[in-house]
Amino acid sequence: MQYQASSPEQYLTKLDNDWRKATLLALRQLILNHPQQLQESINYKMLGYHEGDKFIFHLNAQKHFVGLYVGNIDKIPNSTPLLAGLDCGKGCIRFKKKNIVNDNIALFISEVISQHQQGQDINC
């Protein structure tokens, strides 16, 4: 789903108050609470997290899932065990109603940020 929002705060107010909003807020907190503080803005009609002009993550609430977009998941070391049980595409992790945001997701987010800081190419 696409939301017409000009700021992250406005984006969040447009979400239905259901499991998707709760999941998105949990993922958002993991990203924002990371010691490497990323900037949050709207990019491609979804929440984007970046350092300078380089976007590292995007978050979006879809009809049946919440998507965490990271470029190319296969370029992130240890991604397979960290994302076990989740529906993953090449660059999208789909959190469905039954999925819980857990410590493995926090570790995955940290690994993505670490790879970015080391100058590794994590894009598609």
Summary of the structure (lengths in Angstrom):
residues: 124
radius of gyration: 13.5
end to end distance: 21.8
largest distance: 37.7
contacts: 337
relative contact order: 0.16
helix: 35%
strand: 23%
